[in-house]
Amino acid sequence: MLTPREGIKAYSALGASKAEAPASRLFALGVLAGFFIAIAGAATNTAASAFAAAPAAKLVCALLFPFGLIMVILTGAELFTGNCLMLLSALDGTARWPGILRNLVIVYLGNFAGAVVTAAACVYSGQLDLGGGALALYTIKLAAAKCALPFGKALLLGVLCNVLVCTAVMLALQAKSVAGKAIGAYVPICLFVLCGFEHCIANMYYIPAGLLSLGNPVYGALAVSAGVEQGALNWACFLLNNLLPVTLGNIMGGMGLALLLWFCHGRVKSLAPAQR
């Protein structure tokens, strides 16, 4: 595998190419990444809905969700949270901020489109009918819980999440084999899901899937019967109470990790003369 210093240089060059990529390509790759993360979310919900015990459900989700990022990495798709590492390119002088911000905005919109369309496809295809609607009920409960998070808590959970997501991206980049890339991506993502941290792109599936499920009379009736608190479960709360703070937290966590990596490993070259 590459050393941390070599990994930073490799990502710096990669970030430069990301900053200059055509907008149409970035958006399409963003849609693809949104789809992969959403499918991972759909899989975790499907598996978790079969478990009555919350710890068992959380463990199953942690074991399954990392495959979403592995698919993103191996297909070259563009994921907003991982692209927060592009700060390394700015620090290394290989990319300028206008190009970096352009990438992040376009990829974010592509991720949103891919994840929300996937959520709609799952709901309207009847995929949530599993277990007599048990999957739909679980999806609604999860969405409601996420929308009810206090702003500050959602922000901090987002910070913690993207430190691990960007660690996964760097470990995968440093590996030189497919197996190494998969393992590097798998472990940090498994940890973030197990800990219950918040990922903005994953939430672009989880919450819209719950919101769209409420429009189904059968699913809505199940939620009412189960006593699900729906006061915060609406599109405004999704965007302002969850997506906004989680996105800000993800940016802070990802760029914070990039800054720390640069401070520890990226400045070695500039320090060498003084050390000699």
Buried (B, 14 or more C-beta within 10 A) or exposed (E): BBEBBEBBBBBBBBBBEBBEBEEEEBBBBBBBBBBBBBBBBBBBBBBBBBBEEEEEBBBBBBBBBBBBBBBBBBEEBBBBBBBBBBBBBBBBEBBBEEBBEBBBEBBBBBBBBBBBBBBEBBBEEEBBBBEEBBBBBBBBBBBBBBBBBEBEEBBBBBBBBBBBBBBBBBBBBBBEEEEBBBBBBBEBBBBBBBEEBBBBBBBBBBBBBBBBBBEBEEBBEBBEEEEBEBEBBEEEBBEEBBBBBBBBBBBBBBBBBBBEBBEEBBEEEEEEEEEE
